[in-house]
Amino acid sequence: METLWQHHDNFVESDLKQVQLIVLLEYAHKEDAGKDKMSSPRQNKKSKLQRERERKGWSRKYVAKDLGVSEYTIGQWERGEHKPYPVHIEKLCTLFDTDAETLGLTDIPSKATNDQADIPTSTSLKRRHLLFATLGVVIVLAVALSIIIYVIRPLSPAHIKPGGAWISPVGKTVSDIIHFAAYAYPTNKGDPEIDHVNFTMYWQGVDPRAWKIACVARVPIRNDVFVCDANLKLLGAIPGQIIISFDVYDRQGNVNFAPNGEHTLIYAPSQVMLCCAQRFFL
């Protein structure tokens, strides 16, 4: 009996030792695995962008400077934490002289691409702001220049025509000497001053399209009144009906022909009038 019990105890003791040994081995294996993890950190798989950069022998700083971003941003792109905007993808392809697929940048979702395309870059914003600022300055300068021109020299009418009004002669008959007189003045405020007034006429036998200048008045005798005398006998006028008028010229060459129209008179030379007077008194 003792032999059987001793044999049973030995067998149980042997099984317990085997179990303890298995537990110890399992614990030791887990502990060694944990140490391996701590001593040999997991190596991340390099992205295509990182591999291409390292193959070129470029640093992140070099790539970041060329694209106008930070080194941290380049690292995010290489780790896949963020995707570059389309404008940056284009710059990366140009820098690496390859396509987006080689750089691993073709897996950007279409929605993200559309959203990012709608986001203006800092460079485009600066250009847009500069354009708006330039346009605003041009508009302000144009308005200011228009105001200055208007203040210094008011806008003139499209066509300047000096004014005039008839004074003399009056009546129906004139002798050899005609005393012409007329008002001549700038029509609007700011118009050029009057330069001279031509008193004109024609009679039978003279082409009505070629008026003769009877006399010229250049200096007013008083406010806007221009006068001069004409000798019809010296002008070669023949007795009978004559047509008279006047034209006004300003100092810029603008002219108003016959501002009061034409006037019809009867020319009776002095000898004819004297004869008529003698017959009347006789």
DAKAPE-V437783 format. One record per helix or strand of 2 or more residues. SS is the DSSP state (H for helix, E for strand). FROM is the first residue (numbers start at 1). LEN is the number of residues. Records with the same first field share a line. If there is no record, write none. Layout:
SS=FROM-LEN / FROM-LEN
This chain:
H=2-38 / 48-9 / 60-8 / 71-9 / 86-11 / 110-9 / 122-31 / 232-4 / 270-12
E=163-6 / 173-2 / 177-9 / 194-10 / 212-6 / 225-7 / 240-11 / 255-3 / 263-5
